[in-house]
Amino acid sequence: MADDLDFDAVEQLLDNAERAANADYDDDRRKDKKRRSRTRSRSARRGRSRSRSREARRLEKEREMEEKRRQEEEEERRRQIEDATRGDRTVMIVCLHHKADERDVYEFFSKNAGKVRDVQIIRDARTGRSKGLAYVEFYLQEATLKALALSGQPIKGQAVRVQPSQAEKNRAAQAAKASIHYTAPRETPLRLYVGGLTDSLANISEEELKKLFSPFGEIEFIDLHRDPYTNKCKGFAFVQFKNASEAREAMTAMNGFQLAGKELKVGIATSDMQLGEGAGGANNLAIGGENLHEDASAMGPNSTQPGMLKDANDRLALMQKLQRNDIPGYGGPGVPSNIIVLHGMFNPSQVNLAADPEFFNDIHADVEQECRKYGSVIKVFADQGSSKGDVWVKFADATSAANCQRALDRRWFAGQQIIAEFSTEAAWAGVVR
């Protein structure tokens, strides 16, 4: 049988089988290589995709940060513009009824002028009572023009004065200037010239001037020029404020202010003013290196600068003292007794009983409630016929009256400063019914 085998055929078969196996092996290697290549390609593509994703995320984050910076810069520019124009959108309310609150003011001006952004009523820090002064800020400048036309209209039954807020405008301008330079301006002292201190004001004292100007800021000193023979004021004085911004507010408010029938002339003291020459001048002043050459004498009744408290009654107490002819000079509160008179508790010209029939009852109740803190009160009488807004109070004893007089004298009530003085039984009997 072995003889029948064809070895050549067998060898051929084996060769064919080997070649087939080698071909399969080569084919497997090629396939494996292709798989590895495809895997590497997919890995590379995934890597490139991840890289592109990271780059996209980075770019998106940068765009977000840039947009945020742009929005912040835009908001800052908007805020600066808003601050710089706030004074033009703000009015000041003077002689506001002491019981009027922010809601009353807001509703009045929203209805009659325009959309109100903010209302601030100035209050006594100790008692929380309104000082009769408020600021109203509008969204649009056009509303301020309508608001100014409302001067003389009543809020809560009492006529108010509406005027531009020059002080607010000055502060806004300073803030805008500071933001441009990125540094806050350094406050320096500033000296004001005060003229018009003649006739009924010739006996004014440094203390009275200080009381007149101190509401605007801290005063470093007052230089009142007197005649060496008569000791009366020569007609002018100098008031130096610690901060220039406060001095400018005082100048804006008090220039043209009517006091005891005389009109004050207030301006920045300049180097060409010579000592002792009246309205002509003052000593050479170096004020913080500023170039300040504004002639105070040129600022008169026709000045276009609105005054913060001009023609208001916030200085009523001082005017009353200066206009008293029965006592030479500036006498004290009188001889202590159990009776005191509170001058300046109301402004007679602004009392409207038709609109507020309970006005004097409210005054009576407020005064009685306050005075009972100092002792037993026998009677309170609001003198409706008084030209000074007088309210009389009779205590059970002089000690209680003295405590009350010390506490209430120079206090503020409804936009007016109270003067508390002692009185006599004879005067009480002649007034009180």
Secondary structure, DSSP 8 states (H G I E B T S, - for coil): -GGG--HHHHHHHHHHHHHHHHHHHHHHHHHHHHHHHHHHHHHHHHHHHHHHHHHHHHHHHHHHHHHHHHHHHHHHHHHHHHHHHHGGGEEEEES--TT--HHHHHHHHHHHT--EEEEEEEE-TTT--EEEEEEEEESSHHHHHHHHTTTT-EETTEE-EEEE-HHHHHHHHHHHHHHHHTS------EEEEEE---GGGTT--HHHHHHHHGGGS-EEEEEEEE-TTT--EEEEEEEEESSHHHHHHHHHHHTT-EETTEE-EEEE--TT--TTSGGG-------TT------GGG--TT--S--SSTTSSTTHHHHHHHH--SSSS---S-S--SEEEEETSS-GGG--TTT-TTHHHHHHHHHHHHHTTSS-EEEEEE-TT-SS--EEEEESSHHHHHHHHHHHTT-EETTEE-EEEE--HHHHHHH--
